[in-house]
Amino acid sequence: MENKQFDLRLYRLPDVCGFTGLRKSSIYAMIKDGSFPAPVRIGRRAVAWRQEDIGRWIDARKSTEAGSHALAGACK
């Protein structure tokens, strides 16, 4: 049997806020309306986002907002 290496990286909320420039409330509102990837549960009270999901979301935003200002901000 072949050994496969998984390149799965998970990001917690502060990292996602840093990458996207969105605040916690905006992220959860966008998850609710389906415009932001949902997190995966990693514990009873812990969630994280897949790197690939966040990367695709950022790439989609770049292509629809070409030429706009850069994303900036932090979770609060």
C-alpha positions in Angstrom: 0.0 0.0 0.0 1.2 3.5 -0.9 1.9 6.1 1.8 0.3 9.3 0.8 1.3 12.6 2.4 -1.6 15.0 3.0 -0.9 18.7 2.6 -4.0 19.8 4.6 -3.5 23.0 6.5 -6.2 24.4 8.8 -6.5 28.0 9.9 -8.2 29.3 13.0 -10.3 32.4 13.1 -7.5 35.0 13.8 -5.6 33.7 10.8 -8.7 33.8 8.5 -9.4 37.4 9.6 -5.8 38.3 8.8 -5.9 36.7 5.4 -9.3 38.2 4.4 -9.4 41.5 6.2 -12.8 40.6 7.6 -13.9 40.7 11.1 -15.5 37.7 13.0 -19.0 39.0 12.7 -18.6 39.6 8.9 -17.2 36.1 8.4 -20.1 34.4 10.3 -22.7 36.5 8.5 -21.2 35.6 5.1 -21.1 31.9 6.1 -24.8 32.1 7.0 -25.7 33.6 3.6 -23.4 31.2 1.7 -20.8 33.6 0.4 -17.9 32.4 2.6 -16.7 28.9 3.1 -17.9 27.1 6.2 -15.4 25.9 8.8 -14.8 22.3 9.8 -15.2 21.2 13.3 -11.8 20.2 14.9 -13.0 19.7 18.4 -16.1 20.0 20.6 -15.8 23.8 20.7 -13.3 24.5 18.0 -13.5 25.1 14.3 -11.0 25.9 11.6 -11.0 26.6 7.8 -9.2 24.6 5.2 -6.4 26.4 3.5 -7.7 25.5 0.0 -11.2 26.9 0.8 -9.8 30.2 2.0 -7.4 30.4 -1.0 -10.3 29.8 -3.5 -12.4 32.4 -1.8 -9.6 35.0 -1.9 -8.8 34.1 -5.6 -12.5 34.5 -6.5 -12.6 37.9 -4.8 -9.4 39.0 -6.6 -10.9 38.1 -10.0 -14.2 40.0 -9.3 -12.5 43.0 -7.7 -9.5 43.5 -9.9 -8.0 46.9 -9.4 -9.7 47.5 -6.1 -8.0 48.4 -2.8 -6.1 45.7 -0.9 -7.9 43.7 1.9 -6.8 44.8 5.4 -8.1 44.5 8.9 -8.1 42.2 11.9 -10.5 40.1 14.0 -12.1 41.8 17.0 
